[in-house]
Amino acid sequence: MRLFITFIAVLLSVSLRAEFGVAVVDSIGGDVSVSGSANQLKANQVINPQGIDIKTGSSGFAAFVFSNGVAVYLGPNSHLRLDSYEQIPFESEPDNLEFEPSRSRLSLQLTTGVVGIAHKEPNPVSELSIELGPGYIVKLSSQAAVIISGIEGATTALLDGRARITHQNVEHLLREGYRFNAKANLPAGPDMLETLRSDEQEALDPIVQNAIVARDRWFFETGDGVTLKPVRISEMLPQKNRRFNNTKL
């Protein structure tokens, strides 16, 4: 019991030392509007992501890499808000990039459109949540996921990892190779959880690949033990908007 109490105390003290995390704009192009805590974004720009509101038109796209190793690709005709982001400062080296370096808490809000998410091996005490509407929250522990949100509802598809979804006060567990479909303002029934068909995975893969490419271009370090900064480790071609066909979903 004493060991357990000590462990909880350590977790609480660690959470109190969390700082605002940072992110880098990996790529951005086409019809994109930015508001909130920033009014303009450009590729390779280091940002405090909290409060940034991004909308893309039919030709727009944007990709962000966060200091916890999460990459988010926002597709065309989408609206994403970066609500909050905290991460405990850490030191990192380019040869140690497979795992999330420290505890973090990232909260996003997808009003409409599509996002692809790629992550390193998640830290078990970190939180990555995406709000898709009132009472509809997706908490990811996943290395590859796609979320599509529209007026009628939303779909969460996992290509690698797992997720915990809260919808209409009911919790659902989602694992790799499945998708969860929920209509807005309607309870989720047993038919909302379905296996991803191979053609569906093929349709979603370009969105995830855009996020993976962005993720693998960057790592973050704290030279002074406090200030996080991104370091570009790959001079790959700039991200391009790759359209995807959602008629199969």
C-alpha positions in Angstrom: 0.0 0.0 0.0 2.8 2.4 0.9 4.5 1.7 -2.5 1.2 2.4 -4.3 0.7 5.7 -2.4 4.2 6.7 -3.3 3.6 5.9 -7.0 0.4 8.0 -7.0 2.2 10.9 -5.3 4.9 10.8 -7.9 2.4 10.9 -10.7 0.6 13.8 -9.2 3.9 15.7 -8.7 4.9 15.0 -12.3 1.5 16.3 -13.5 2.0 19.5 -11.6 5.3 20.1 -13.5 3.8 19.8 -16.9 4.5 22.7 -19.3 2.8 23.9 -22.4 3.9 21.6 -25.2 5.0 22.9 -28.6 4.4 21.8 -32.1 5.8 22.5 -35.6 3.9 23.0 -38.8 5.3 20.3 -41.0 3.4 21.5 -44.1 0.4 23.6 -45.1 -1.1 24.6 -48.4 -4.1 25.4 -50.5 -7.2 27.1 -49.1 -6.5 27.3 -45.3 -7.7 29.9 -42.8 -6.4 30.2 -39.3 -7.9 32.0 -36.3 -7.8 31.9 -32.5 -4.4 32.2 -30.9 -2.8 32.5 -34.3 -3.8 34.1 -37.5 -1.2 32.8 -39.9 0.8 29.6 -40.2 3.6 28.5 -42.5 5.7 25.4 -43.0 8.5 24.8 -40.4 7.0 27.3 -38.0 7.2 26.5 -34.3 3.9 27.1 -32.5 2.2 27.0 -29.1 -0.8 25.1 -30.5 -3.3 25.9 -27.7 -6.3 27.8 -29.0 -5.5 27.6 -32.7 -8.5 27.1 -35.0 -7.9 25.8 -38.5 -10.3 25.5 -41.5 -9.4 24.0 -44.8 -11.3 24.4 -48.1 -11.5 22.0 -51.0 -7.8 22.4 -51.8 -6.5 22.9 -48.3 -4.4 20.7 -46.0 -2.1 21.0 -43.0 0.1 18.7 -41.1 1.4 19.3 -37.5 3.9 17.4 -35.4 3.7 17.7 -31.6 6.6 17.4 -29.2 5.0 14.1 -27.8 5.5 12.5 -31.2 1.9 12.8 -32.4 1.4 13.9 -36.0 -2.0 15.2 -37.2 -2.8 15.6 -40.9 -5.9 17.7 -41.6 -7.5 17.0 -45.0 -9.7 19.2 -47.3 -13.0 20.7 -46.1 -12.2 20.2 -42.5 -12.3 22.2 -39.3 -10.0 21.4 -36.4 -9.4 23.2 -33.1 -6.3 22.6 -31.0 -7.8 23.0 -27.6 -5.0 22.3 -25.1 -1.6 20.7 -24.9 0.7 20.0 -22.0 3.9 18.0 -21.8 6.6 17.4 -19.3 9.9 18.7 -20.5 12.4 16.0 -21.6 15.8 15.4 -23.2 15.9 13.4 -26.5 18.4 12.1 -29.0 17.8 11.3 -32.7 18.5 7.6 -32.1 15.7 7.3 -29.5 12.6 8.2 -31.5 10.4 5.1 -31.2 8.6 6.0 -27.9 6.8 9.1 -26.6 9.4 10.7 -24.5 7.3 12.0 -21.5 3.8 12.3 -20.2 1.5 14.6 -22.2 -2.1 15.6 -22.5 -3.3 16.7 -26.0 -7.0 17.7 -26.6 -8.4 18.4 -30.1 -11.8 19.2 -31.4 -12.8 18.1 -34.9 -16.0 19.8 -36.0 -16.1 18.4 -39.5 -13.8 16.8 -42.1 -11.0 14.3 -41.8 -7.8 13.9 -39.8 -5.1 11.2 -40.0 -3.2 10.6 -36.8 0.2 8.9 -36.4 1.9 8.4 -33.1 5.1 6.9 -31.7 4.7 4.2 -29.2 2.3 6.0 -26.8 3.2 6.7 -23.2 0.8 4.7 -21.0 -0.1 7.7 -18.8 -0.5 10.2 -21.6 -3.9 11.3 -23.0 -4.8 12.1 -26.6 -8.5 13.0 -27.0 -10.5 14.2 -29.9 -14.0 15.7 -29.3 -16.4 15.1 -32.1 -19.5 16.7 -30.6 -21.3 17.0 -27.3 -20.8 13.8 -25.3 -18.8 12.2 -28.1 -15.0 11.9 -27.3 -12.4 9.6 -28.7 -9.3 8.8 -26.5 -6.6 7.2 -28.6 -3.8 4.9 -27.7 -2.9 4.3 -31.3 -0.1 4.6 -33.8 -2.4 5.0 -36.8 -6.0 6.2 -36.9 -8.4 8.1 -39.2 -11.4 10.1 -37.9 -14.0 11.4 -40.3 -16.6 13.8 -38.9 -19.7 15.2 -40.6 -23.1 16.7 -39.9 -24.8 13.3 -39.5 -22.1 11.7 -37.4 -18.6 10.5 -37.3 -16.4 7.4 -38.0 -13.3 6.4 -36.1 -11.1 3.8 -37.8 -8.1 2.2 -36.2 -5.3 0.9 -38.4 -2.9 0.2 -35.5 -3.6 0.4 -31.8 -6.7 0.9 -29.7 -9.2 3.6 -28.5 -11.7 4.3 -25.9 -14.8 6.0 -27.2 -17.5 7.8 -25.1 -20.7 8.4 -26.9 -24.1 9.3 -25.3 -22.6 8.4 -21.9 -21.7 4.9 -23.0 -18.1 3.7 -23.3 -16.9 1.6 -26.2 -13.6 -0.1 -26.7 -12.1 -0.1 -30.2 -9.2 -2.1 -31.4 -7.0 -2.4 -34.5 -8.8 -3.3 -37.7 -12.2 -2.0 -36.6 -14.2 1.2 -37.0 -16.8 2.9 -34.9 -19.7 4.7 -36.5 -22.0 6.9 -34.6 -24.9 9.2 -35.7 -25.2 12.6 -34.1 -27.6 12.7 -31.2 -28.5 9.0 -31.5 -27.4 6.2 -29.1 -24.8 3.9 -30.5 -26.1 0.4 -31.1 -24.2 -2.9 -31.6 -24.0 -2.3 -35.3 -21.8 0.8 -34.8 -18.7 -1.4 -34.3 -17.6 -3.0 -37.5 -14.5 -4.7 -39.0 -12.6 -2.7 -41.5 -12.7 -4.2 -44.9 -9.6 -4.3 -47.0 -11.0 -1.8 -49.5 -11.8 0.6 -46.6 -8.3 0.3 -45.2 -7.0 1.0 -48.7 -9.1 4.2 -48.9 -7.9 5.4 -45.5 -4.2 4.6 -45.9 -3.2 7.8 -47.8 -4.5 9.9 -44.9 -2.5 8.0 -42.3 0.6 8.0 -44.6 0.5 11.8 -44.7 0.6 11.9 -40.9 3.4 9.2 -40.8 5.6 11.1 -43.2 5.2 14.3 -41.1 5.9 12.4 -37.9 9.1 10.8 -39.2 10.5 14.2 -40.3 10.9 15.6 -36.8 12.1 15.0 -33.2 12.1 17.4 -30.3 14.7 18.1 -27.7 15.3 20.3 -24.6 18.8 21.6 -24.7 18.3 23.5 -21.4 16.0 20.9 -19.9 13.0 23.2 -20.2 12.5 24.7 -23.6 11.3 22.3 -26.2 12.4 22.8 -29.8 11.9 20.8 -33.0 14.8 19.4 -35.0 14.2 18.3 -38.6 15.8 15.0 -39.2 14.7 14.3 -42.8 14.7 16.5 -45.9 11.9 14.5 -47.6 9.7 16.2 -50.1 7.1 18.7 -48.7 3.7 17.2 -47.8 1.2 17.2 -50.6 -2.6 16.9 -50.3 -3.5 13.3 -51.2 -7.2 13.0 -51.9 -9.0 10.0 -50.6 -12.2 8.3 -51.7 -14.6 8.0 -48.8 -17.4 6.5 -50.8 -16.3 3.1 -49.6 -16.7 4.0 -46.0 
